[in-house]
């Protein structure tokens, strides 16, 4: 009997506890369940929307998809991933412009490969175009009376290519920038010559009543070849590959009457002499070396700055934690070396960059 009474007492206590929870609820726990309730309502709404969308429309469907068939004489281009690949190649190229070095080479290679893939897609698409069954009228190169149509020209393409070299030169400077400016001027002068000839044809038409069409443009193989060779030469000179350094010293020739032979003059060294400084930082290959340096606090210090990139300007600009400039060194065009006098800095970490090339960074720690 005692066991049964105890069991009934436990049941009654559970009922009283449950009733107390309903009469006096735990508002904190209920408020904590509000996000769960909202999530449940959102899930229920999505399920109802999906069900309504799935059951909307006609109930009957064809057993198979009807392949599209364009009308006669219409050729729709097939879907292609070439534009996406070309965009990725262009993105890698711009990333290489920031990082420099092999990243730029890989980015350019990716861009060239993606453009070649796009060209292959276009050529294959063009090869599948069916010839027209009707005979086209003869091509008339002369426009109708009173209408002046400018002839086709490769000048915009040449100008765009020269402008691209100029933009690369703005990043790397030196010979590449000079080459881009020269090619751009040459392309613009050629375009101006074509415009002048077209204008003369228009003036002639005012007297004769007949507008001559300009000569059919031919692909500028010679101009493109010469421009490409000049750009390659400028890149080699900019990279320091050309001209090659010669260090051979000529053999001594004996003097007359047994006099000692005159020794050949020593060849000048291509690398600049490094001055003494508290810290030595070298700019080479569009990167600082080392990228981390340490100096003592409480006193001014010197930086021996060496620029090993021939014909390229570099400098060192030191910033504090807020990004404000605390020291800006004079630009130095390589190959050369100099000493920067840096004032005393409080203890901390100071990033430094090259104001000409944002990808060149490093850190100076003042202890």
C-alpha positions in Angstrom: 0.0 0.0 0.0 2.8 2.4 0.8 4.3 1.8 -2.7 1.0 2.5 -4.4 0.5 5.6 -2.3 4.0 6.8 -3.2 3.4 6.2 -6.9 0.1 8.1 -6.8 1.9 10.9 -4.9 4.5 11.1 -7.7 1.9 11.2 -10.4 0.0 14.0 -8.6 3.3 15.9 -8.2 4.0 15.7 -11.9 0.5 16.9 -12.7 0.8 19.8 -10.3 4.3 20.7 -11.8 2.9 20.6 -15.4 -0.1 22.7 -14.3 2.2 25.3 -12.7 4.2 25.6 -15.9 1.0 26.4 -17.8 -0.3 28.8 -15.2 3.0 30.6 -14.5 5.1 30.0 -17.7 8.9 30.7 -18.0 8.8 33.8 -20.1 12.6 33.8 -20.7 12.5 30.3 -22.2 9.5 31.2 -24.3 11.2 34.3 -25.7 14.2 32.2 -26.5 12.0 30.0 -28.7 10.8 32.9 -30.8 13.6 32.5 -33.4 12.9 28.8 -33.7 9.2 29.6 -34.2 10.1 32.2 -36.9 12.4 29.7 -38.7 9.6 27.1 -38.6 7.2 29.6 -40.2 9.7 30.5 -42.9 10.3 26.8 -43.7 6.6 26.2 -43.8 6.1 29.1 -46.2 8.9 27.8 -48.4 7.4 24.3 -48.5 3.9 25.7 -49.4 5.4 27.9 -52.1 7.4 25.0 -53.6 4.3 22.8 -53.5 2.2 25.5 -55.2 4.9 26.1 -57.9 5.3 22.3 -58.5 1.5 21.8 -58.9 0.9 24.9 -61.0 0.3 24.8 -64.7 -0.9 22.0 -66.9 -0.7 18.5 -65.4 0.3 16.8 -68.7 3.8 17.1 -70.1 5.5 15.8 -73.2 7.5 12.6 -72.7 10.7 14.2 -74.0 12.1 17.7 -74.6 11.7 19.0 -78.1 15.1 19.9 -79.5 15.2 23.5 -80.8 15.3 23.9 -84.5 16.0 27.4 -85.9 14.2 28.6 -89.0 15.8 28.4 -92.4 18.5 31.0 -92.9 18.9 31.7 -89.1 22.1 30.4 -87.3 21.9 30.8 -83.5 25.3 30.5 -81.8 25.8 27.5 -79.6 26.2 27.9 -75.8 29.9 28.3 -74.8 32.0 28.7 -71.7 34.6 30.7 -73.6 33.4 34.1 -72.3 33.6 32.9 -68.7 37.1 31.4 -69.3 38.2 34.7 -71.0 36.9 36.7 -68.0 38.8 34.4 -65.6 42.0 34.9 -67.7 41.5 38.7 -67.6 41.0 38.5 -63.8 44.2 36.5 -63.4 46.1 39.1 -65.6 44.9 42.0 -63.4 45.9 40.0 -60.3 49.3 39.5 -61.8 49.6 43.3 -62.4 49.3 43.7 -58.6 51.5 40.8 -57.5 54.1 41.0 -60.3 56.7 38.4 -61.0 55.5 34.9 -62.1 51.9 35.8 -61.2 51.9 38.2 -64.1 53.4 35.7 -66.5 50.9 33.0 -65.4 48.0 35.6 -65.7 49.1 36.5 -69.3 49.4 32.9 -70.2 45.9 32.1 -68.9 44.5 35.1 -70.8 46.2 34.0 -74.1 45.0 30.4 -73.7 41.4 31.5 -72.9 41.3 33.8 -75.9 42.7 31.1 -78.1 40.0 28.8 -76.8 37.4 31.4 -77.6 38.8 31.8 -81.1 38.6 28.0 -81.7 35.0 28.1 -80.6 34.2 30.9 -83.0 36.0 29.2 -85.9 34.2 26.0 -85.3 30.9 27.8 -85.0 31.6 29.6 -88.3 32.5 26.3 -90.0 29.1 24.9 -89.1 27.2 27.7 -90.8 25.4 26.3 -93.8 25.9 28.2 -97.1 22.9 30.0 -98.4 21.0 28.4 -101.2 20.2 31.8 -102.8 22.7 33.8 -104.8 23.8 37.0 -103.2 24.0 40.1 -105.3 27.4 41.4 -106.3 29.3 43.4 -103.7 29.3 47.1 -104.5 32.2 48.9 -102.8 30.9 52.4 -103.8 28.2 53.9 -101.6 25.1 55.4 -103.1 25.1 59.0 -104.2 25.1 61.5 -101.3 26.2 58.8 -98.7 29.7 58.7 -97.4 30.6 55.4 -95.6 34.1 55.3 -94.0 36.1 52.3 -95.1 37.3 49.5 -92.8 40.6 50.1 -91.0 42.9 48.3 -88.7 44.0 51.5 -87.0 41.7 51.2 -84.0 43.1 47.8 -83.3 46.7 49.1 -83.6 45.9 52.0 -81.3 44.3 49.7 -78.7 47.4 47.5 -78.7 49.7 50.4 -78.3 47.6 51.8 -75.5 47.8 48.4 -73.8 51.6 48.6 -73.9 51.4 52.2 -72.4 49.3 50.9 -69.5 51.8 48.1 -68.8 54.5 50.7 -69.0 52.7 52.8 -66.4 53.1 49.8 -64.0 56.7 48.8 -64.8 58.0 52.1 -66.1 61.3 52.6 -67.9 61.8 51.3 -71.5 58.4 49.6 -71.6 56.6 52.9 -71.0 58.8 54.7 -73.6 58.1 52.0 -76.2 54.3 52.1 -75.6 54.3 55.9 -76.0 56.3 55.7 -79.3 54.0 52.9 -80.7 50.9 54.9 -79.6 52.1 58.0 -81.4 52.9 56.0 -84.5 49.5 54.4 -84.6 47.7 57.7 -84.0 49.7 59.3 -86.9 48.7 56.5 -89.2 45.1 56.9 -88.2 45.4 60.7 -88.8 46.8 60.0 -92.3 43.9 57.7 -93.1 41.4 60.4 -91.9 43.1 63.0 -94.0 43.0 60.8 -97.2 39.3 60.2 -96.5 38.6 63.9 -96.1 40.4 64.6 -99.4 38.2 62.0 -101.1 35.1 63.8 -99.7 36.3 67.2 -101.0 37.0 65.7 -104.4 33.4 64.3 -104.4 32.1 67.8 -104.0 33.6 68.7 -107.4 33.1 65.5 -109.3 29.9 64.2 -107.8 31.5 60.8 -107.3 33.0 59.6 -104.0 35.9 57.3 -104.4 36.2 54.3 -102.0 39.5 54.0 -100.3 41.8 51.0 -100.9 40.9 47.7 -99.3 42.9 47.5 -96.1 45.3 44.6 -95.8 46.3 43.1 -92.5 49.3 45.1 -91.2 51.6 42.1 -90.9 54.8 44.2 -91.2 53.7 46.8 -88.6 52.5 44.2 -86.1 55.7 42.2 -86.5 58.0 45.3 -86.0 55.9 46.5 -83.1 56.0 43.0 -81.5 59.8 42.8 -81.8 60.2 46.3 -80.3 58.0 45.4 -77.4 59.9 42.1 -76.8 63.2 44.0 -76.9 61.8 46.6 -74.4 60.7 43.8 -72.1 64.1 42.2 -72.2 65.9 45.5 -71.5 63.4 46.3 -68.7 64.0 42.9 -67.1 67.8 43.5 -67.2 68.4 40.5 -69.6 69.7 42.8 -72.3 72.3 44.1 -72.7 74.3 41.2 -71.3 77.0 42.1 -68.8 80.6 41.4 -70.0 83.3 41.0 -67.3 86.1 39.7 -69.5 89.3 41.7 -69.1 91.6 42.0 -72.1 95.0 40.4 -72.1 98.0 42.4 -71.3 100.2 43.4 -74.2 104.0 43.6 -73.7 105.5 47.1 -74.0 108.4 48.0 -76.2 112.1 47.4 -75.1 111.0 45.0 -72.4 108.7 47.5 -70.7 106.0 45.9 -68.5 102.8 45.3 -70.3 99.8 47.6 -69.8 97.0 45.9 -68.0 93.5 46.2 -69.3 91.1 48.5 -67.4 88.7 46.6 -65.1 85.2 46.3 -66.4 82.7 48.3 -64.3 80.4 46.3 -62.1 76.7 46.3 -62.9 75.6 46.2 -59.3 75.7 49.5 -57.3 78.0 49.8 -54.3 76.0 49.3 -51.1 76.5 52.1 -48.5 76.6 51.4 -44.8 73.4 51.8 -42.9 71.5 50.5 -39.8 69.2 48.6 -42.1 69.8 47.5 -45.7 66.8 47.0 -48.0 67.1 46.0 -51.7 64.5 46.4 -54.4 64.9 43.7 -57.0 62.4 42.0 -59.3 59.7 44.4 -58.1 60.0 43.1 -54.5 61.8 44.2 -51.3 64.4 42.1 -49.7 64.3 41.6 -46.8 60.6 42.3 -46.1 61.1 42.4 -42.3 63.6 44.6 -40.5 64.2 45.6 -36.8 65.7 48.8 -35.4 66.1 50.2 -31.9 63.7 52.8 -30.5 64.6 56.1 -29.1 67.0 57.2 -31.8 67.1 58.0 -35.5 68.3 55.3 -37.9 69.5 55.0 -41.5 68.3 52.8 -44.3 70.7 51.8 -47.0 68.3 51.5 -50.0 69.6 49.6 -53.1 67.6 49.6 -56.3 68.7 46.7 -58.5 65.9 47.1 -61.1 67.6 48.9 -64.0 65.7 51.9 -65.4 62.8 51.4 -62.8 62.1 54.0 -60.1 61.5 52.7 -56.5 61.3 54.3 -53.1 60.4 53.5 -49.5 57.4 55.1 -47.7 56.9 54.1 -44.0 53.4 54.2 -42.5 52.2 54.0 -38.9 49.3 51.8 -37.6 46.7 54.4 -38.7 48.0 54.4 -42.3 49.6 57.9 -42.1 53.0 58.4 -43.6 55.8 58.9 -41.1 58.7 58.9 -43.6 58.9 59.2 -47.4 62.2 58.6 -49.2 63.3 60.2 -52.4 62.6 58.1 -55.5 65.7 56.2 -56.8 66.0 54.9 -60.4 68.0 51.7 -60.6 70.6 50.6 -60.7 71.7 52.8 -57.8 71.9 53.1 -54.0 71.4 55.8 -51.4 71.0 56.4 -47.6 67.7 57.3 -46.1 67.8 59.3 -42.8 64.7 58.2 -40.8 63.7 60.1 -37.7 63.2 58.4 -34.3 60.0 56.3 -34.2 58.0 55.1 -31.1 58.1 51.3 -30.5 55.7 49.4 -32.8 55.3 47.8 -36.2 55.5 50.1 -39.2 54.6 48.8 -42.7 56.6 50.3 -45.7 55.7 50.3 -49.4 56.9 51.5 -52.7 54.8 54.4 -53.9 55.3 53.4 -57.5 54.4 49.7 -57.1 51.7 48.8 -54.5 52.7 45.1 -54.5 56.1 45.9 -53.0 55.6 45.8 -49.2 57.5 45.1 -46.0 57.6 45.7 -42.2 59.9 47.6 -39.9 59.7 46.7 -36.2 60.9 49.4 -33.7 61.8 47.7 -30.4 
